[in-house]
Amino acid sequence: MDQPMITVRSSWRDDVLVVSVAGEVDMDTAPRARAALQHPAAVVLDLDEVTFFGSAGIQLLVDAHAMVEDLAVVATRRPVLRPLEVTGLTEHLALCPSVDAALDRVQRRIRSRAGCV
């Protein structure tokens, strides 16, 4: 049986949506990841299990950065980091080494806006 090219899992941790993507992110698979990002205010996007990250993945991150109020991206591996470095997106995204670190960053931003530092 063929393996899916992409797997997208979503779960809530308190008031933050955690979207974990594994496999290949290209123009055929990016819509599945994009569908998981519809309208949440706070998102951790875990890309650590992504094996290919094409231009559709870059566009996915640009769109997510514009539409999600608090976004942190987990990206520690070359298939994702290299395209982010080449395009300069590392300067604009909150990149974190783990889901826990990304959750902490997003939750601190939420608390600071609420005046609860």
Sequence and secondary structure as in RCSB ss.txt:
>XXXX:A:sequence
MDQPMITVRSSWRDDVLVVSVAGEVDMDTAPRARAALQHPAAVVLDLDEVTFFGSAGIQLLVDAHAMVEDLAVVA
TRRPVLRPLEVTGLTEHLALCPSVDAALDRVQRRIRSRAGCV
>XXXX:A:secstr
    SEEEEEEEETTEEEEEEEEEESTTTHHHHHHTTSS SEEEEEEEEEEEE HHHHHHHHHHHHH SEEEEE 
 SHHHHHHHHHHTGGGTS EESSHHHHHHHHHHHHHHHTT  
